[in-house]
Amino acid sequence: MKIRLGWQIFLLILLLLGILGYFTARNEGFVKQLPPLPQSEEKIPSISQTELSRGWYYGTELQKKPGTPDNWIYTEAGRSSSWHEP
């Protein structure tokens, strides 16, 4: 019994999808057993008087210090990112 090339390719793809599905299902069970990632509980200190008088401080967008004036803006500059007066 001879199977045409088109059917051979179809069966090969079907086999590969079955194998992929099998390993995906196995991996889902493993991933569900992993503990949740710890949340960062970084304590961000309040803005100091020096930083207020200087008018800026280094920090990322997520590191806005408590007490930072509402009109200060964030500027992305890699390691030099900062919060500063407009």
C-alpha distance (Angstrom), angle and dihedral (degrees) to the residues before:
residue distance angle dihedral
M1 . . .
K2 3.78 . .
I3 3.83 120.3 .
R4 3.77 117.4 -153.8
L5 3.81 119.0 -116.8
G6 3.83 92.7 -111.6
W7 3.80 91.3 57.7
Q8 3.80 91.5 45.4
I9 3.81 90.5 55.1
F10 3.82 90.7 46.1
L11 3.81 91.9 51.4
L12 3.81 91.8 46.0
I13 3.83 91.2 52.2
L14 3.79 90.5 46.8
L15 3.80 90.4 51.2
L16 3.82 92.3 48.6
L17 3.81 91.6 49.0
G18 3.81 89.7 50.6
I19 3.80 91.6 51.7
L20 3.81 90.9 46.7
G21 3.81 90.8 49.8
Y22 3.79 91.5 49.5
F23 3.81 93.6 53.5
T24 3.80 92.3 42.4
A25 3.81 90.7 54.5
R26 3.82 91.1 47.9
N27 3.79 91.0 49.9
E28 3.83 93.0 50.4
G29 3.79 89.8 60.6
F30 3.78 90.4 50.9
V31 3.81 93.8 48.3
K32 3.82 91.6 49.9
Q33 3.82 89.0 57.6
L34 3.81 94.3 55.7
P35 3.81 115.8 104.1
P36 3.82 116.8 -114.5
L37 3.79 116.9 -92.5
P38 3.79 113.2 -99.8
Q39 3.79 114.6 -105.8
S40 3.77 116.4 -122.6
E41 3.75 108.6 -107.1
E42 3.78 95.5 -174.9
K43 3.77 110.3 165.0
I44 3.80 108.9 -135.2
P45 3.80 111.6 -154.5
S46 3.79 120.7 -132.4
I47 3.78 118.6 -97.8
S48 3.80 112.7 -85.8
Q49 3.79 128.1 -131.6
T50 3.82 88.9 -114.1
E51 3.82 91.1 56.6
L52 3.81 91.3 46.0
S53 3.80 92.8 51.6
R54 3.82 92.3 42.6
G55 3.81 89.8 50.7
W56 3.81 99.3 -133.6
Y57 3.81 147.2 48.0
Y58 3.80 135.7 -169.3
G59 3.79 117.1 -102.1
T60 3.77 145.2 117.9
E61 3.77 125.2 -101.4
L62 3.81 88.5 -94.6
Q63 3.82 92.6 49.9
K64 3.79 98.4 67.6
K65 3.79 104.2 147.8
P66 3.78 122.3 -128.3
G67 3.80 108.7 -101.8
T68 3.80 94.8 32.6
P69 3.83 107.2 145.8
D70 3.83 113.4 -104.0
N71 3.80 92.8 -123.0
W72 3.84 94.9 57.7
I73 3.78 114.5 108.2
Y74 3.78 133.6 -147.9
T75 3.82 121.3 -123.0
E76 3.82 119.9 -165.4
A77 3.81 110.8 -141.1
G78 3.81 105.6 147.0
R79 3.82 110.0 -111.8
S80 3.82 89.0 -1.1
S81 3.82 95.8 57.3
S82 3.77 111.1 140.2
W83 3.77 150.2 172.5
H84 3.79 111.9 -124.2
E85 3.79 147.7 157.4
P86 3.81 114.2 -80.1
